[in-house]
Amino acid sequence: MLVTKLLLIVETFADYLGTKWDFETQKAWLDAYSLITLIMLEGAKEPEAYLGGELTFYEWLDLYGESTPETQEMISNTTHFKYRNYKENS
């Protein structure tokens, strides 16, 4: 599946750039994509090695969001952050 997506990306770049897309440009994109994929897969296997063992509050929000009432309650209890209902207070 990753290979198919990579091929579609490369094909799209080649179509868009036309004659500006050459072997060196393709190789650079393939190398970059391969490196990014490798780092992401390694990070998925061993997140502690890449995250230093803990997430900051903002990193956690980026990863998991805060949309459910249960998540908001957990955040409030853990961080002492209080959500406000601005509609009720206005």
N, C-alpha and C positions, 0 to 999 in steps of 0.2 A: 504494500500500500504506500509506504514512504517513497519507494522508487517511482511508482506511478505519479505521485504528486510532484516529485522532483522533475520528472520528465515533462509534466505539464507546465511547470514553472519555466523550465529552460525553453520549451517550445514557445511559450508566450513571449518571453524576452526576445527570442530569435525573430519571431514574427514582428514584434513591435519595433525592434532596433534595426531590422533589415541588414544592410551592408555594414553597419557599425558593430554588429554582433560577429565576433571572430573567435577563433580557437582559444586565444589567450583569455578573452572575456568569459567564454564558456567555462574554461578550466578554473578560473578564479571563482566563479559562482558555484561550481560543483564542489570545489575545495571548501569554500565558506559554508555552504549548506551541509556538507558532510561533517565538518567540525561542530557546527551548531547542533546537529542531530546527535552526534556522539556525546557532547556535553549534556544535553537534555536527557538522553537515555541513562547516562551514568548518574545524573542527579536524581532521576526517578528511582534508581536502584538503591542509592545511598544518599538520601537528602541531607543527613547530618553532616556529611563530608563537605557539602557545598553551602549549607546554611549556618554553620558554626553551632549547631545544636539547638538553636532557638530562633524563633521569628520575632521580629518587632511587631508591635501592635498594627502598624500600617501595612507591613508585609502580609500579616495574617488577613487583614481586611481585603487586600488585593487578591489573595488566593481564594478566600472562602466567602467574602461578602458579609453583609449584615442585614439581610432582608427579612429573615423570619423573626417572629417575636421571641422564640426560644434563644436564638443567637443574640438578639439585642439584650435579653435578660442576662445571659452568660457574660456578655461584654460589660454590662453595668455592674454585675456582681464582682467581676474579676478586676476591672480597672477603676471602678467608682465613677465611671462616666455615666451621666444621667441623660437619657433621651428626653426631649421635650416635645409635646404636641403643640406646635406653634399655632395651629388653627384655633385651639381652645384658649390660648393665652392672648390672642389678638382682639 
